[in-house]
């Protein structure tokens, strides 16, 4: 199963934050760097989701057009049989 790389990075960052919390590391550069990476990666994930949403919308529009075209073809075949 395909997993989006940005989601994998988010999981890795959360694991690292959990590791620091488990070991009671609450200050220092490590936590600040992870916080910065988490923010950046969250923004990247949001942008990726927006792109996917746009692609889904485009595909839905194409599917609607194909369905309408097929329905028109069926109706035209029925009408030509009647005539």
N, C-alpha and C positions, 0 to 999 in steps of 0.2 A: 504494500500500500504506500502510495506517495505521501510524503509529509512535507509541507512547506518549510524550507530552510529557516525562514524567520521565526517560525513557531519552535523549531528545534533550538534556536539561539535563546529564545525567551525561556524555554524549559531549562537550559543550561544555566542561565543567569539566576533563575529562581532557585535552582539546586545550590548554586554557589552562595546565594544569600542565606538559604536555610543552613548550609554548612557553617557559615560564620556565626549565625545566631545560636546554633547548637553548641558551638565552642565559645560562646559568650564574647564574641568580637563585635563590639558596637561602635567603635570609632576607628579612625585611621583612613588611610588612602584606599585600602581594599574595598571597604564599604562604599565610599564616595565614588570610586570608579565603577563599581557594580550598579550603583544608583544611576549614574550617567548612562551606562550601557543599557540599562533597563528602559530608561526614558527614550533613548534613540531607537532601540529595537521596537518599542511599543509604537512609536510614530511610523516606523517602517512597516510594521504589521498592519496598522490602520490604513496606510496608503495601498498596501497590497490588497487588503479587503475591499477598498474602494474600486480598485482596478477589476477585481473579480466580480464585484457587483455590476459594474458597467458591462463586462463581457456577458454576464448572465442576462442582463437586460437586452443586449444586442441579439443574443441567441434566441431569446423568447420572441423578439420581434420577427426574426427570420422564420421561426417555427410557425408563428401566426400567419405570416404571408404564405408559407408553403401549404398550410392547412386550407386557407381561403382559396388558393389556386387549385388545389386538389378538389375542393368542394365545387368550384366553378366548372372544372373539367367533368366531374360526374354529372352535374346538372346539364351541361352541354350535350353529353352523350345521351342522356335520357331524352332531352328535347329532340335530338336528331333521330332517335328511334321512333318517336311519336310522329314525326313528320314524314 
